[in-house]
Every structure is written in C-alpha cells, then in structure tokens.
Amino acid sequence: MDFSYDARTLELRERLLAFMDEHVYPAEAVLDAQLADPAREHWDIPPVVAELRAEARRRGLWNLFLTGEHGHPGEGGAGLTNLQYAPLAEITGRSPQLAPAALNCAAPDTGNMELLAQFADADQRKQWLEPLLNADIRSAFAMTEPEVASSDASNIATRIERDGDEYVVNGRKWYITGAMNPDCRIFIVMGKTDPAAETHRQQSMILVPRDTPGVTVKRGMRVFGYDDADHGGHAEILFEDVRVPAGNLIGEEGSGFAIAQARLGPGRIHHCMRAIGIAERALELMCRRTLERAAFGRPLAEQGVVQDWIAESRVRIEQARLLVLKTAWLMDTVGNRGAHTEIQAIKIATPLAVEWILDKAVQAHGAAGVSQDTPLAHLWAGNRTLRLADGPDEVHKRSLARRELKRHREAGR
C-alpha cells in the first residue's frame, strides 16, 4: 500500500487549500450573519453558498467525489480514485457547513448522484443526475422511518405497489437530510414492493418528485437542537397515495436493498474522510486556545492534562487517517465488497475518535466551547450523529463480529 500523493492529488490539494484560505474560512462569518438575518426565509440556502460554488467551479474544484468508474461525459467530476479523493475530502471537513456544498460534494447529494450514475437508466440520469451534477437542483434519500428500527433496513414499512403503468407510494419517513431545502426537487424513496419475498428482495427504490400530489413535507427535524438550515435541514415526510410512472423505478423490483448497500459504502467513507478534517480543525483550535489562556499561574498548554489531550488527539487522528486510507485503497483495488470489513471498521472507529477530540477541545475552551462563538458545539453535534447515520455502531460491530467468528469456525473445521 502506497499512500503518497500523486501529482494530480498534489495539484488539486494545493488548489483546494488556497480556495479554503481565500474564500471558505472568510465566508464562515458571512454564513453566520446570513443565517441570522431576520428577513431571510428560514429554509432558504444562504447566498454565500452560491457565491462559493461559482468560485469553486471557476477553479475546477467541482464534483471531485465522482470517480471515473461512475462518471459520464459532460457531467463533470475529476475522475479521481478514492485514494486521491481522501485528502481532498479531509480538507473540506475542516469547514463542513460550507466547503462540501461549495464543491458540490455534500451529502446526501453525493450518494444520490453515485446511485443514479450506477443504477439509473439513461432517461433517469438525463432528468435527475445531470441537474444534480450542475447543482441546479438538490435531492434527498428517503429511507429512515420513525415507526420501525431503521438500523435493520429490511424493517422498512413504506409500501410501493404497482397499479397498471404507475406505482403507488404510501409511508412515513423522517430525518430525510436536505429535504427542507427549497431546491430539493427529487426524493429517492425506499419501500417494499413485495413483503412476501425473500427478506432482502422485498425492497425497491423509486424516484418521487417533490411536487407530486400526496407528498407532504411535514416539518424540519432538529439534531441536538440544531435545525441545520444552512444545508437544507432534515425533514419528516408523509407519502399518501403518491402516484408516479412505473418508469421511475430504479433498477428492478426487489433490488432496493442491494442498491442501498452499494450507496452507503462510499457514503460511509466520505463521512469518515471529512470527519478527520473536523478532528484536525478541533485540534488546531485546542492548541491555539491553550496557548492563549493561562490558569493557576501558567499557560493552559503547559498543564500536563492538556498536553495529554493534545498528544492523544494527534495519535488518534493518525490512526484514523491510516485506516481510512487503507479502506480507500482497498475500494480502489478490490472493490467495495472486498473492503467491506474496513468500511465498517472506519465507520465505528472514526466518529468515536473525532468525538473524543472534539470533547477535549470543548473542555479546553470552557464556556466558549459550548457557545456559538466557536464551531465546536455544532461540529460535535454533527459528528455524534455519525454514530447513527448510515448504520449505528452496534450494527457494524455485530456484522464485524459475525464475520470474524465465521472465519475462525471455518478454520476450526
């Protein structure tokens, strides 16, 4: 395994670092001011995001997440490997409210674009993928439900029933990220087409335009008190006798579970790549704060406990980064299925490591750490949510343990 940056990665990395310094970090205060503007419609995306997108496109920093394998001529994307994209995604993680959106590399649109690129037919890609790649519209992935344990995707209760040339969708979803955004025009909805089929062949995915009769976006959901209105929030959505053309089905009936797993693998590593950037930002803020403040007659940075936090933070960042890079390398060389163990491992380890570092950064800042005057509280809330999103820790541990035990059982025979 060679994790050194190639020439393409180095060139894009330098270009992205300059963009962050010259445009993204200065825009953080602008974002806060625009979000606080009483004249603003609450769910409208602040204008500074569009300004950053225009600059990112001008600099050729656009759709970097979309690998050559899933790219299509004329749709943008740098055609990078996962290993090339990892250090770039990490940099965007240092300003997660702005940088991923500025580069059109923000969830859930990245996962939805990859899904459409891989599984949608030509008409579906023309209608929905191309405008997403151009950031003309936004999208949402409607899988999680309030009335079932969604950690087991086979529990999905939403029904997708064939009726002639149409499908009828009925169900209730919540924490559907990005769905409060007025520019969100399409939902990728997961539901059951055949409850009597084999467990993992019951589900299908279908495209439901937001303006379809019977679709009701009921409310925005909060995450630890934050509504995340800067990037479209998280919605509760009701589907009542929603009729869409049969051609809106993605793939074939019964393929929804497999499509979901294919979508979530890259999404998980992208989250972890960005989370390492969050950790680097938190450690930087912790070091600056403890060098500037004194207690009991000497700088906080000279206190033994603080030095322990700083040293341990660096160790945890390096460990997490190496595991993420190994996973990216495996996804590039043996495919997502071959990297299944490592994808689950990073999804468990990375948010936990970053949560620990953020906690110590908050502690080092005292009251300022939980205030709106630093990004730490919001970063902590978002990162803590990662231990639930795309599968909770316990589900990934269960799967990993079963795979490990199976290997030893087979060796014992």
C-alpha positions as CSV (number, residue, x, y, z in Angstrom):
1,M,0.0,0.0,0.0
2,D,1.4,3.4,-1.1
3,F,-0.5,6.4,0.4
4,S,1.8,9.1,-1.1
5,Y,0.1,11.8,-3.0
6,D,0.4,11.6,-6.8
7,A,0.9,14.6,-9.0
8,R,-2.9,15.0,-9.6
9,T,-3.7,14.9,-5.9
10,L,-1.0,17.3,-5.0
11,E,-2.1,19.8,-7.7
12,L,-5.8,19.6,-6.6
13,R,-4.8,19.7,-2.9
14,E,-2.9,23.0,-3.3
15,R,-5.7,24.5,-5.3
16,L,-8.2,23.4,-2.7
17,L,-6.1,24.7,0.3
18,A,-5.9,28.1,-1.5
19,F,-9.6,28.1,-2.0
20,M,-10.2,27.4,1.7
21,D,-7.9,30.2,2.8
22,E,-9.1,32.8,0.4
23,H,-12.8,32.1,0.3
24,V,-14.2,29.4,2.6
25,Y,-12.8,30.4,6.0
26,P,-13.6,34.1,5.5
27,A,-17.2,33.1,4.4
28,E,-17.9,31.3,7.7
29,A,-18.7,34.6,9.4
30,V,-20.7,35.7,6.4
31,L,-22.7,32.4,6.7
32,D,-23.5,33.1,10.3
33,A,-24.7,36.6,9.5
34,Q,-26.9,35.5,6.7
35,L,-28.4,32.7,8.8
36,A,-29.2,35.2,11.5
37,D,-30.8,37.7,9.0
38,P,-34.4,38.2,10.2
39,A,-35.5,38.9,6.6
40,R,-34.3,35.5,5.4
41,E,-36.8,32.8,4.6
42,H,-35.8,30.1,7.2
43,W,-35.0,27.2,4.9
44,D,-33.5,29.2,2.0
45,I,-29.9,28.4,1.5
46,P,-27.7,31.5,2.3
47,P,-26.4,33.3,-0.8
48,V,-22.8,32.9,0.2
49,V,-23.1,29.2,-0.7
50,A,-23.9,30.0,-4.4
51,E,-21.0,32.5,-4.4
52,L,-18.6,29.8,-3.2
53,R,-20.0,27.4,-5.8
54,A,-19.3,29.8,-8.6
55,E,-15.8,30.3,-7.5
56,A,-15.2,26.6,-7.0
57,R,-16.4,25.8,-10.5
58,R,-14.1,28.6,-11.9
59,R,-11.2,26.9,-10.1
60,G,-12.0,23.5,-11.4
61,L,-12.9,22.2,-7.9
62,W,-16.2,20.6,-8.8
63,N,-17.8,17.1,-8.3
64,L,-14.4,15.7,-7.1
65,F,-16.2,12.8,-5.4
66,L,-17.5,11.2,-8.6
67,T,-15.0,8.6,-9.7
68,G,-14.2,7.8,-13.3
69,E,-16.0,4.5,-12.9
70,H,-19.3,6.2,-12.5
71,G,-18.7,9.4,-14.4
72,H,-20.4,10.3,-17.7
73,P,-19.1,12.5,-20.5
74,G,-20.0,16.1,-20.0
75,E,-21.3,15.7,-16.4
76,G,-18.2,17.0,-14.6
77,G,-16.1,15.3,-12.0
78,A,-12.4,14.8,-11.8
79,G,-12.4,11.1,-12.2
80,L,-10.4,10.6,-9.1
81,T,-9.9,7.3,-7.2
82,N,-11.0,7.0,-3.6
83,L,-7.4,7.3,-2.5
84,Q,-6.9,10.5,-4.4
85,Y,-10.2,12.0,-3.1
86,A,-9.5,11.2,0.6
87,P,-7.1,14.0,1.3
88,L,-9.3,16.5,-0.5
89,A,-12.5,15.4,1.4
90,E,-10.5,15.7,4.6
91,I,-9.7,19.4,3.8
92,T,-13.4,20.1,3.2
93,G,-14.2,18.6,6.5
94,R,-12.4,21.5,8.2
95,S,-15.4,23.7,7.3
96,P,-18.2,21.2,6.9
97,Q,-21.0,23.7,6.7
98,L,-19.6,25.4,3.6
99,A,-16.8,23.5,1.8
100,P,-18.5,20.3,0.8
101,A,-21.5,22.2,-0.6
102,A,-19.2,24.7,-2.3
103,L,-17.6,21.8,-4.3
104,N,-20.9,20.0,-4.9
105,C,-19.5,17.2,-2.7
106,A,-22.1,17.3,0.1
107,A,-24.3,14.5,1.4
108,P,-26.9,13.3,0.6
109,D,-26.4,14.5,-3.0
110,T,-23.1,12.8,-3.4
111,G,-24.6,9.4,-2.5
112,N,-27.6,10.1,-4.7
113,M,-25.6,11.1,-7.7
114,E,-23.4,7.9,-7.3
115,L,-26.6,5.8,-7.0
116,L,-28.1,7.4,-10.2
117,A,-24.8,7.1,-12.1
118,Q,-24.5,3.4,-11.2
119,F,-28.1,2.2,-11.3
120,A,-30.4,4.7,-13.1
121,D,-31.3,4.3,-16.7
122,A,-30.5,6.9,-19.4
123,D,-33.7,8.8,-19.1
124,Q,-33.5,9.0,-15.3
125,R,-29.9,10.2,-15.5
126,K,-30.8,12.8,-18.0
127,Q,-33.7,14.1,-15.9
128,W,-32.2,14.0,-12.5
129,L,-28.4,13.2,-12.5
130,E,-27.4,16.0,-14.9
131,P,-29.1,18.8,-13.0
132,L,-27.7,17.4,-9.7
133,L,-24.2,17.4,-11.1
134,N,-24.7,21.0,-12.2
135,A,-26.1,21.9,-8.7
136,D,-29.3,23.2,-10.4
137,I,-31.4,21.1,-8.0
138,R,-30.9,19.2,-4.8
139,S,-32.1,15.8,-3.7
140,A,-32.9,13.6,-0.7
141,F,-32.6,9.9,0.2
142,A,-35.8,8.8,1.9
143,M,-35.1,5.5,3.8
144,T,-35.3,6.1,7.6
145,E,-38.7,5.7,9.3
146,P,-39.9,6.7,12.7
147,E,-42.1,3.6,13.4
148,V,-39.5,0.9,12.8
149,A,-35.9,0.1,13.8
150,S,-34.3,1.5,10.7
151,S,-30.9,0.2,11.7
152,D,-32.3,-3.0,10.0
153,A,-33.3,-1.8,6.6
154,S,-35.4,-4.9,6.0
155,N,-37.8,-3.4,8.5
156,I,-38.9,-0.6,6.1
157,A,-42.6,-0.3,6.2
158,T,-43.3,2.1,3.3
159,R,-45.2,0.4,0.5
160,I,-44.5,0.8,-3.2
161,E,-47.3,-1.0,-5.1
162,R,-47.7,-1.5,-8.8
163,D,-51.0,-0.3,-10.3
164,G,-51.0,-0.5,-14.1
165,D,-48.4,1.9,-15.5
166,E,-47.9,3.5,-12.1
167,Y,-46.5,2.8,-8.7
168,V,-48.4,4.0,-5.6
169,V,-46.3,5.0,-2.6
170,N,-47.6,5.1,1.0
171,G,-45.5,5.6,4.1
172,R,-43.8,8.0,6.5
173,K,-40.1,8.9,6.6
174,W,-38.1,11.2,8.9
175,Y,-34.6,12.7,9.3
176,I,-34.5,12.9,5.5
177,T,-31.5,15.1,5.1
178,G,-31.7,18.1,2.7
179,A,-35.5,17.8,2.2
180,M,-36.3,21.2,3.7
181,N,-34.2,22.9,1.1
182,P,-36.5,24.6,-1.4
183,D,-34.2,23.4,-4.2
184,C,-34.7,19.8,-3.3
185,R,-36.8,18.5,-6.2
186,I,-36.4,14.7,-6.1
187,F,-36.7,12.1,-3.4
188,I,-35.2,8.6,-3.8
189,V,-37.6,6.6,-1.8
190,M,-37.0,3.1,-0.4
191,G,-40.0,0.9,0.3
192,K,-41.4,-2.6,0.0
193,T,-42.8,-3.9,-3.3
194,D,-43.2,-7.5,-2.2
195,P,-43.5,-8.2,1.5
196,A,-43.8,-11.9,0.8
197,A,-40.4,-12.2,-1.0
198,E,-37.1,-13.2,0.5
199,T,-36.1,-10.7,3.2
200,H,-33.6,-8.8,1.2
201,R,-35.6,-8.9,-2.0
202,Q,-38.7,-7.2,-0.7
203,Q,-37.5,-3.6,-1.1
204,S,-37.3,-1.3,-4.1
205,M,-36.3,2.2,-4.8
206,I,-38.3,4.8,-6.8
207,L,-37.9,8.4,-7.8
208,V,-40.6,10.7,-6.4
209,P,-40.6,14.3,-7.5
210,R,-41.2,16.6,-4.5
211,D,-44.2,18.3,-6.2
212,T,-46.1,15.0,-6.7
213,P,-49.6,15.1,-5.2
214,G,-49.7,13.3,-1.9
215,V,-46.2,14.2,-0.8
216,T,-46.3,16.3,2.4
217,V,-43.1,17.7,3.9
218,K,-44.5,18.0,7.4
219,R,-41.7,19.5,9.5
220,G,-38.0,20.0,9.9
221,M,-36.3,17.8,12.5
222,R,-33.6,19.0,14.9
223,V,-30.3,17.4,15.7
224,F,-29.2,18.2,19.3
225,G,-31.2,21.4,19.0
226,Y,-29.7,22.4,15.6
227,D,-32.0,22.5,12.6
228,D,-29.1,22.6,10.1
229,A,-31.0,25.1,7.9
230,D,-27.7,26.1,6.3
231,H,-27.8,22.9,4.1
232,G,-31.4,22.0,3.9
233,G,-32.2,20.5,7.3
234,H,-33.8,17.1,7.9
235,A,-37.5,16.5,7.2
236,E,-40.4,14.3,8.2
237,I,-42.2,13.4,5.0
238,L,-45.6,11.8,4.5
239,F,-46.4,9.9,1.3
240,E,-50.2,9.3,0.9
241,D,-51.3,7.5,-2.3
242,V,-48.5,9.1,-4.2
243,R,-48.6,8.0,-7.9
244,V,-45.5,8.1,-10.1
245,P,-44.9,6.5,-13.5
246,A,-43.6,2.9,-13.5
247,G,-40.5,4.2,-15.3
248,N,-39.5,6.0,-12.1
249,L,-38.4,2.6,-10.5
250,I,-34.6,2.4,-10.1
251,G,-33.3,-0.9,-11.3
252,E,-35.8,-3.7,-10.9
253,E,-38.3,-4.7,-8.2
254,G,-36.5,-6.3,-5.3
255,S,-33.2,-4.6,-5.9
256,G,-33.6,-1.8,-3.4
257,F,-31.7,-3.4,-0.5
258,A,-28.7,-4.1,-2.7
259,I,-28.8,-0.6,-4.1
260,A,-28.9,0.8,-0.6
261,Q,-25.8,-1.1,0.4
262,A,-24.0,0.0,-2.7
263,R,-24.9,3.6,-2.0
264,L,-24.0,3.5,1.7
265,G,-20.5,2.1,1.3
266,P,-19.0,5.2,-0.4
267,G,-21.1,7.5,1.8
268,R,-19.6,6.0,4.9
269,I,-16.0,6.5,3.8
270,H,-16.8,10.1,2.6
271,H,-18.2,10.9,6.1
272,C,-15.0,9.5,7.7
273,M,-12.7,11.4,5.3
274,R,-14.4,14.7,6.2
275,A,-14.5,13.7,9.9
276,I,-10.7,13.6,10.0
277,G,-10.7,17.2,8.8
278,I,-13.1,18.1,11.6
279,A,-10.6,16.5,14.1
280,E,-7.7,18.5,12.6
281,R,-9.7,21.7,13.0
282,A,-10.6,20.8,16.6
283,L,-7.0,20.1,17.5
284,E,-5.9,23.3,15.9
285,L,-8.5,25.3,17.9
286,M,-7.5,23.4,21.1
287,C,-3.8,24.3,20.6
288,R,-4.4,27.9,19.9
289,R,-6.8,28.3,22.8
290,T,-4.5,26.7,25.4
291,L,-1.5,28.7,24.2
292,E,-3.5,32.0,24.6
293,R,-5.1,31.3,28.0
294,A,-3.5,30.9,31.5
295,A,-4.7,29.2,34.7
296,F,-3.0,28.8,38.0
297,G,0.0,30.8,37.0
298,R,0.9,29.3,33.7
299,P,-0.5,28.8,30.1
300,L,-3.1,26.0,29.8
301,A,-0.8,24.5,27.2
302,E,1.8,23.8,29.9
303,Q,-0.7,21.8,32.1
304,G,0.1,18.1,31.9
305,V,-3.5,17.1,31.4
306,V,-3.8,19.4,28.4
307,Q,-0.6,18.1,26.9
308,D,-2.0,14.6,27.3
309,W,-5.2,15.7,25.3
310,I,-3.1,17.2,22.5
311,A,-0.8,14.2,22.2
312,E,-3.6,11.7,22.3
313,S,-5.5,13.7,19.7
314,R,-2.6,13.5,17.3
315,V,-2.3,9.8,17.8
316,R,-6.0,9.2,17.2
317,I,-6.1,11.3,14.1
318,E,-3.1,9.5,12.6
319,Q,-4.6,6.1,13.4
320,A,-8.0,7.0,11.9
321,R,-6.4,8.5,8.8
322,L,-4.3,5.5,8.1
323,L,-7.3,3.2,8.4
324,V,-9.4,5.4,6.1
325,L,-6.6,5.5,3.5
326,K,-6.3,1.7,3.7
327,T,-10.0,1.4,3.1
328,A,-9.9,3.8,0.2
329,W,-7.0,1.8,-1.3
330,L,-8.9,-1.4,-1.0
331,M,-12.1,0.1,-2.5
332,D,-9.9,1.1,-5.5
333,T,-8.1,-2.2,-5.9
334,V,-10.6,-4.9,-4.9
335,G,-13.9,-3.1,-4.9
336,N,-16.4,-2.1,-2.2
337,R,-17.3,-5.7,-1.4
338,G,-13.7,-6.5,-0.9
339,A,-13.3,-3.6,1.5
340,H,-16.5,-4.4,3.5
341,T,-14.7,-5.1,6.8
342,E,-12.6,-2.0,6.6
343,I,-15.6,0.2,5.6
344,Q,-17.4,-1.0,8.8
345,A,-14.2,-0.6,10.9
346,I,-13.8,3.1,9.9
347,K,-17.4,3.8,10.4
348,I,-17.0,2.6,14.0
349,A,-13.6,4.0,14.8
350,T,-13.5,7.4,13.1
351,P,-16.6,9.1,14.6
352,L,-15.5,7.8,18.1
353,A,-12.0,9.2,17.7
354,V,-13.3,12.5,16.4
355,E,-15.9,12.7,19.2
356,W,-13.2,12.3,21.8
357,I,-11.0,15.0,20.3
358,L,-14.0,17.4,20.0
359,D,-14.9,16.7,23.6
360,K,-11.4,17.7,24.7
361,A,-11.4,20.8,22.5
362,V,-14.7,21.9,24.1
363,Q,-13.2,21.3,27.5
364,A,-10.1,23.3,26.7
365,H,-12.4,26.2,25.6
366,G,-14.5,26.2,28.7
367,A,-17.8,28.0,28.3
368,A,-16.7,29.2,24.8
369,G,-16.6,25.6,23.7
370,V,-20.4,25.2,24.0
371,S,-21.2,28.7,22.7
372,Q,-22.0,29.9,19.2
373,D,-18.6,31.8,19.2
374,T,-16.7,28.7,18.1
375,P,-17.7,25.9,15.7
376,L,-17.0,23.2,18.3
377,A,-20.6,22.6,19.6
378,H,-22.1,22.3,16.1
379,L,-19.2,20.1,15.0
380,W,-19.7,17.8,18.0
381,A,-23.5,17.5,17.3
382,G,-22.9,16.6,13.6
383,N,-20.1,14.2,14.4
384,R,-22.1,12.5,17.2
385,T,-24.9,11.9,14.7
386,L,-22.5,9.9,12.5
387,R,-22.6,7.1,15.1
388,L,-26.3,6.7,14.0
389,A,-26.2,7.7,10.3
390,D,-25.6,5.1,7.7
391,G,-25.9,2.4,10.3
392,P,-25.3,2.6,14.1
393,D,-22.1,1.4,15.7
394,E,-23.8,-1.6,17.1
395,V,-24.9,-2.9,13.7
396,H,-21.5,-2.6,12.2
397,K,-19.9,-4.3,15.3
398,R,-22.4,-7.1,15.0
399,S,-21.6,-7.7,11.4
400,L,-17.8,-7.5,12.0
401,A,-18.0,-9.9,14.9
402,R,-20.0,-12.4,12.9
403,R,-17.5,-12.3,10.0
404,E,-14.6,-12.8,12.4
405,L,-16.3,-15.7,14.1
406,K,-17.2,-17.3,10.8
407,R,-13.5,-17.2,9.8
408,H,-12.5,-19.0,12.9
409,R,-15.3,-21.5,12.7
410,E,-14.2,-22.4,9.2
411,A,-10.6,-22.6,10.3
412,G,-11.6,-25.0,13.1
413,R,-13.3,-27.3,10.7
